[in-house]
Amino acid sequence: MALVPYDSRWREMFESERLHLLSCLPTGLVNRIEHFGSTAVPGLMAKPIVDMLVEVTNLDQTRVKIPHILEEQGYDYFWRPTWGDDTPPFYAWFIKRDEDGNRTHHIHMVEADFEHWDRLLFRDYLIEHPDVAREYGELKEKLLKIYGHDREAYTVAKTEFIVSVTDKAKRYYKNCD
């Protein structure tokens, strides 16, 4: 696991993949597609994997119709729990890799009511508050030194910061309405 400096090409990689997904997935099953995670925050160090959040209208139909389309194109598919090893709700998760087998995209397909959408509040708050984004980047670098070979422990260690900032973002954007 490695963090790399922000790369402006991540935005282009997102947009290219967004257009690709819209072109090959069933019409009416996919709504919005968003770029989230650290690669969506200008200036923030990140694992060089573009995270995408795809709103689907029906997860049962997604499980039936989408995996074979993307697996035929080389994507890995997982029916993944939101929390823990086997805790619902579940969602569709795809990994896209480059020709060398390196992950380039993580595609999370969820319905509109999933808590995953709060991740956009976190993203937007970091974009609007560069000092908080910088603090998050410093935390990530520190945790990478501690948990560099344990992706799960690294992710868990970031959780308190992410939850705290997401709560701030919810209050902030509620007051902006």
N, C-alpha and C positions, 0 to 999 in steps of 0.2 A: 504494500500500500504506500502510495506516495502523494504528497501534495505538490502541486506545481503552481507557478504564478498564473494569474488571470490571463486568459487567452481570448481575444475578441472574436476568434473564429468559432467559439462555442455558441454564440448567438446564431451564426450562419448554419452551424451543424443542427441546431434546434429547428430552425426554419425549414431547412431541407428535409429533415425527418418528418416534421409536421405535415408538409405538403405531400410527402410520400405516403404517410399513413392515411391522409384524407383521400388519396387517389386509389388506394388498394383495399380499404376496409369498407364493410357494408354501409351504404347510405342509410341514414336514419338511426344507426346504432351509436355513432360517435358524435358528440357535441363539441364542446371546446377542448382545446389542447394547449396546455400551459408549460412554460419552462420554469422550473423551480430548482431549489438547491443552490449550492455555492457557485456553480457555473453560471447561474442567472444573475449574480451580483457583481457588477463591474468592480474590478480591483481586488476581489477576494481570492485568496489561494484556494485551490480545490483539488480533489481527485479529478482527473481529466475524463469524467463520465458525465454526459448531459442527462439530467433527470427530467423526465417529462410526465406530466399528470394529464391523463386523458379521461374526460367525462364520457361515460357510456350510459345509455338509457336503460340498459337491463343487463345485469351481470350474468344471469343464466344464459341469455342469448349470446353474450360475449364468450362464455365458455364453450358454446357450441360452434359459433361461426368464425371466431377470430384466430384461435391458436393454429389451426392447420394452414391458414393463409400466411401467417408470419413465420411459422416453423419451416415451411417450404422455402422461405427466403433466408433461412439460416439463423433466425432468432431462437433463443432458448425461452421456454415457457414454464411458468410456475403458477400454481394456484396457491396463493400465499396468505397466511394469517396476518391480520393487522398487528396483533400483539402476541408475543410468546411463540411457543412451538405449534400450538394447535388451537388458538383462540380466535373465534369469529369476531368481527366479520372477515371474510376472506375476499381477496381481490385478485385480478389477473396481473401478473408481472412478467415482463419480457426483458431479455438482455440482448442487445445487438452488439456484435463484435466486428472488429476490422479484419482484414485479411491475415493478420498475424495472430488472431485470437484474443486481442486485447478488447476489453469492454469499452464501448464508445457511448452507449445509451442505456439507461434504465427507463423502462416505460411502465408506468403504474396506471392501470385502468380501474376506475372506481365510479360508483354512481354519485350523483350530485349531493347526497346527504352524508357522505363519508367525511370523517374528520381530516382526511388528507388535505382538504381544501384550505385548512388553516395554515398550511405550509406556504401558501401564497401571501398571507399576512406577514409571516416571518420574512419572506423574500422582500416584500415591498418595504417593510420597516428597515431592513438592512440597507436597502438602496437609498432610502430617504434619510438615514442616520449613519453616515460613514464612520462616525466614531464608534458606534455599536458594531458595525461590520468589522472594523479594525480590531476591536476587542475579541470578537468571535474568531477572527483569523489567528490572533495570538493564542487563544485557547486551543484551537485546532493544532497549531504547531507544537504546543506544549504536550498535548495528549498524544500526538503522533510519536513523540520521543518515548513516551511511556508505553503505548499500546500499538506500536508500529506494525506488529505482526499479528494483531488480533483485531480484525475489523469490527467484530461484534462489541468487544469491550470499549473500543474507541467510540463507537456510536452511542453506547449506553452512557459513557462519560460526558458526552456533549448534551445529553437530554435535559439536564436541569437548566442549562443556559438557554436552550431552545424553548423550553416551556415558559421560562420567565419572560423572554423577549416576545414570544407569541402572545402571552397574556397582556403585556404592555401594548403590543400592536392592536389587539382587540379593543382595548380602551381608547387608544389613540385614534383608530379609524372610526370608532363609534362616535367620538366627539367631533370628528371631521364632517360627519353627515349633516 
